[in-house]
Structures are given as C-alpha cells and as structure tokens.
Amino acid sequence: MRKMCDIAINKKFLTLILGSFLWLSQFTQAAEINILSERQEFLLRPFLDVFEEKTGIKANVVYLKKGSLERLKQQPASVDVLLTVDIANLTAIADAGLFQTIQSKVIEQNVPANYRDPKGLWTALTARARVIYYSKERVKASELSTYEALGDSGNKHRVCTRSGYHKYNVALISSMIAEHGVARTKTWLLGMKNNRGRKPSGNDRGQVKAIYHGQCDVALGNTYYMGKMLEREDQHAWAASVGIYFPNQSGRGTHMNISGGAVIKAAKNKASAVKLLEFLSGNLAQYMYAQVNHEYPVKSGIQFSRIVQGFGGGQDGVKKGVFRQDRRNLAEIGRYRKQAIKILDEVNFDS
C-alpha cells in the first residue's frame, strides 16, 4: 500500500516538475525574436540595441533587400516579424495570407487608423512624404501646385523620375487611381512620360543630382532622402540646390508612404514580435526615427528633426514641416498596386 502511495506521490511530483519546466520554457523561448528586415542594418540596429537592453529579448535579424514574399513562402516558421518599407510589400504579403492579426491596444493608441491595416494585419512605423523636388535657380515654388500638374503640356522636358515600377512610384500611382480612377491616371502618366527630361534612371538621390546638373527642373522624391543628403559632404551641394514642395495642399494632401511591420502567421515568438512593434511605435523609437532617419513619426506629439522642420520654407501653409497629408487608408492604396503596374505597362512608361 505504501509503495503504491509513494508511486502516486512520485507521479504527482514528476507532473509538477514537468509542468514547471514547460512553464519556464515558455519564457526561455520568448526571450528571443527572429526578424526579417528590408530596412538596412545601419538604420535598424540602433533601435534593436535599445530594445534588447529594455526587454532582455534577443533580436536575431536577417537583412534582405528584396524577395521577402518568396522567403516567407519557403520558410514561414523561421520568421516572427517582418519589418519592411513601402505599402506595396505589406499588401502583397498580406494578400498571400502570411500575416496574423496584431492585437495590441498600445499600437492602436500609438498609430492612427489610416496607418494600420483595417483587419489588423500590419502597422506603419514611420511615414515619408512623396514630394516635388525643384530647382531653386530655375523654378519658383509659386509655379508648382499638384502631382497632376506635372503631366501638363507646359512642363515639357522639365521632369525627372526614377523607374515608374519602383515601389515608391507604384504607391503614388496607386493613390492617383484611388483618387481619379484608371483612365485619368493613365492620361497623367502619359503626360509625365512626355514631359521627361531624360529616361527614368537612378534613385531618389539621383533625381536631385539630375536637377543640380540641369537635366531637369523638377522630380518626385521622398522627404527623408533630403535629410540624408544634407548631412553628407559629397551630396550636400545637390541637396542645397533644390527646394521641397508639398503637392496638393488645396485638395487631398501630399501622398504618404510608410515603413511598417507585421507578425508572421507561423511565428514561434508572437508575444515578442508584438512587443517589438509596440516598442517601435512608442515615444523613444519614434523620436529616434525622426532625428536619425529624418522620417515622419506616425505617433503624434513627436518632434521632427531640425532638417525636416525646415522643409517647405517659402511654401504657403507649410510651416516647420507641418502640411496637409493624404489621410486615405494605406490599405486602400495598396489594393490598386496591380492596376498601377498594368497601366505602366500600357503606356510603356520606362521606355
């Protein structure tokens, strides 16, 4: 009888030990996070260093410039959270069913609704405005008005762009479709093509360089590139030669794109993934994004960098970087991505 009691007690003891081990192992597993990042290491690492110090969660990162969708399809369980640039990337991966819903009151409080997926599949972490760069020597800000006006016949040989198929331009074209429909957007793209001063080439910095060298007078670009160029000795002259104009201030506002994050459906460390996104949308990280990368914080009340505060200096209604933004939900813009690419093909934009 006593032996049977001892066996029963031992079984109970073993069950308690096993239960305690499983309970503790959850915390051991949660003490790391696997990140797939399209943001460059030198931009992201300072944030992760602070995150690791504050939470004790080890951040393992794979940096990938492109091909995130294919990587996640092949190895979904190897990633907990995706950090990416551009709404098109987030839309494509969400459409593939590779994200899971983020449930976080912290993120809901930090990030405005138009910068979050309506189904909770992703959240923006920073914003960037798609503005008009213009030659201070050859163009007056009063001559400029809207994205649409860049396609008018009066701008022959004055416009530079990078490839129409680049994600930043695809997002802008998608926003034009959301605003005007396919037919009018296609007419605008034809006008932009006819007004080019050169064949599309280079990145956003390359458009500023082209203006500096007189190849064109105006170009499309993201705001944060200007901040980066003004800090570099070899690019300062290019940046100093151009002004920044925020288009469509009397209408829908300037088009905004984002960097963002999402939790992978097969994530093994979901709690840590959500904690990372909460941290990146919080006060400290948002301030770091603004000051170091010259991006716009998505959380309200965060101070812009000194350089960004100076954007729009002579443009009516744009003081200290404050301007009218297109408040359309980015998820709606992302839905028109395939149509945007289709009309780029139809007008043979990059030829």
LINJO-V504977 format. One record per residue. N is the residue number from 1. RES is the residue in three letters. PSI is psi as a letter, one per 30 degrees, with the letter a starting at -180 (NA if undefined). Layout:
BEGIN
N/RES/PSI  N/RES/PSI
END
This chain:
BEGIN
1/MET/e  2/ARG/e  3/LYS/e  4/MET/e  5/CYS/e  6/ASP/e  7/ILE/e  8/ALA/e  9/ILE/e  10/ASN/e  11/LYS/e  12/LYS/e  13/PHE/e  14/LEU/e  15/THR/e  16/LEU/e  17/ILE/e  18/LEU/e  19/GLY/e  20/SER/e  21/PHE/e  22/LEU/e  23/TRP/e  24/LEU/e  25/SER/f  26/GLN/e  27/PHE/e  28/THR/e  29/GLN/e  30/ALA/f  31/ALA/g  32/GLU/l  33/ILE/k  34/ASN/j  35/ILE/k  36/LEU/j  37/SER/k  38/GLU/f  39/ARG/k  40/GLN/l  41/GLU/e  42/PHE/f  43/LEU/e  44/LEU/e  45/ARG/e  46/PRO/e  47/PHE/e  48/LEU/e  49/ASP/e  50/VAL/e  51/PHE/e  52/GLU/e  53/GLU/e  54/LYS/e  55/THR/f  56/GLY/g  57/ILE/k  58/LYS/k  59/ALA/j  60/ASN/k  61/VAL/k  62/VAL/k  63/TYR/k  64/LEU/j  65/LYS/e  66/LYS/l  67/GLY/g  68/SER/e  69/LEU/e  70/GLU/e  71/ARG/e  72/LEU/e  73/LYS/e  74/GLN/e  75/GLN/i  76/PRO/e  77/ALA/f  78/SER/f  79/VAL/k  80/ASP/e  81/VAL/k  82/LEU/k  83/LEU/k  84/THR/l  85/VAL/k  86/ASP/k  87/ILE/e  88/ALA/e  89/ASN/e  90/LEU/e  91/THR/e  92/ALA/e  93/ILE/e  94/ALA/e  95/ASP/f  96/ALA/f  97/GLY/g  98/LEU/f  99/PHE/l  100/GLN/l  101/THR/k  102/ILE/k  103/GLN/j  104/SER/j  105/LYS/e  106/VAL/e  107/ILE/e  108/GLU/e  109/GLN/e  110/ASN/e  111/VAL/k  112/PRO/l  113/ALA/e  114/ASN/f  115/TYR/g  116/ARG/k  117/ASP/k  118/PRO/f  119/LYS/g  120/GLY/g  121/LEU/f  122/TRP/l  123/THR/k  124/ALA/l  125/LEU/f  126/THR/l  127/ALA/l  128/ARG/k  129/ALA/k  130/ARG/j  131/VAL/l  132/ILE/j  133/TYR/k  134/TYR/k  135/SER/k  136/LYS/f  137/GLU/e  138/ARG/f  139/VAL/k  140/LYS/k  141/ALA/e  142/SER/f  143/GLU/f  144/LEU/l  145/SER/d  146/THR/l  147/TYR/e  148/GLU/e  149/ALA/f  150/LEU/f  151/GLY/g  152/ASP/l  153/SER/f  154/GLY/f  155/ASN/g  156/LYS/k  157/HIS/g  158/ARG/f  159/VAL/k  160/CYS/k  161/THR/l  162/ARG/a  163/SER/k  164/GLY/f  165/TYR/f  166/HIS/k  167/LYS/e  168/TYR/e  169/ASN/e  170/VAL/e  171/ALA/e  172/LEU/e  173/ILE/e  174/SER/e  175/SER/e  176/MET/e  177/ILE/e  178/ALA/e  179/GLU/e  180/HIS/f  181/GLY/l  182/VAL/e  183/ALA/e  184/ARG/e  185/THR/e  186/LYS/e  187/THR/e  188/TRP/e  189/LEU/e  190/LEU/e  191/GLY/e  192/MET/e  193/LYS/e  194/ASN/f  195/ASN/g  196/ARG/k  197/GLY/f  198/ARG/l  199/LYS/k  200/PRO/k  201/SER/l  202/GLY/a  203/ASN/a  204/ASP/e  205/ARG/e  206/GLY/f  207/GLN/e  208/VAL/e  209/LYS/e  210/ALA/e  211/ILE/e  212/TYR/e  213/HIS/g  214/GLY/g  215/GLN/f  216/CYS/l  217/ASP/f  218/VAL/l  219/ALA/l  220/LEU/k  221/GLY/l  222/ASN/k  223/THR/e  224/TYR/f  225/TYR/e  226/MET/e  227/GLY/e  228/LYS/e  229/MET/e  230/LEU/f  231/GLU/f  232/ARG/k  233/GLU/e  234/ASP/f  235/GLN/f  236/HIS/e  237/ALA/e  238/TRP/e  239/ALA/e  240/ALA/f  241/SER/f  242/VAL/l  243/GLY/l  244/ILE/k  245/TYR/k  246/PHE/j  247/PRO/l  248/ASN/h  249/GLN/f  250/SER/f  251/GLY/b  252/ARG/f  253/GLY/l  254/THR/k  255/HIS/k  256/MET/k  257/ASN/l  258/ILE/l  259/SER/l  260/GLY/a  261/GLY/l  262/ALA/l  263/VAL/k  264/ILE/k  265/LYS/e  266/ALA/g  267/ALA/k  268/LYS/f  269/ASN/h  270/LYS/e  271/ALA/e  272/SER/e  273/ALA/e  274/VAL/e  275/LYS/e  276/LEU/e  277/LEU/e  278/GLU/e  279/PHE/e  280/LEU/f  281/SER/g  282/GLY/l  283/ASN/e  284/LEU/e  285/ALA/e  286/GLN/e  287/TYR/e  288/MET/e  289/TYR/e  290/ALA/e  291/GLN/e  292/VAL/e  293/ASN/f  294/HIS/h  295/GLU/l  296/TYR/k  297/PRO/k  298/VAL/f  299/LYS/k  300/SER/l  301/GLY/g  302/ILE/k  303/GLN/k  304/PHE/l  305/SER/l  306/ARG/e  307/ILE/e  308/VAL/e  309/GLN/f  310/GLY/f  311/PHE/k  312/GLY/g  313/GLY/g  314/GLY/f  315/GLN/k  316/ASP/k  317/GLY/f  318/VAL/j  319/LYS/k  320/LYS/h  321/GLY/f  322/VAL/k  323/PHE/l  324/ARG/k  325/GLN/k  326/ASP/j  327/ARG/g  328/ARG/k  329/ASN/k  330/LEU/f  331/ALA/e  332/GLU/e  333/ILE/e  334/GLY/f  335/ARG/f  336/TYR/g  337/ARG/e  338/LYS/e  339/GLN/e  340/ALA/e  341/ILE/e  342/LYS/e  343/ILE/f  344/LEU/e  345/ASP/e  346/GLU/e  347/VAL/f  348/ASN/h  349/PHE/e  350/ASP/f  351/SER/NA
END
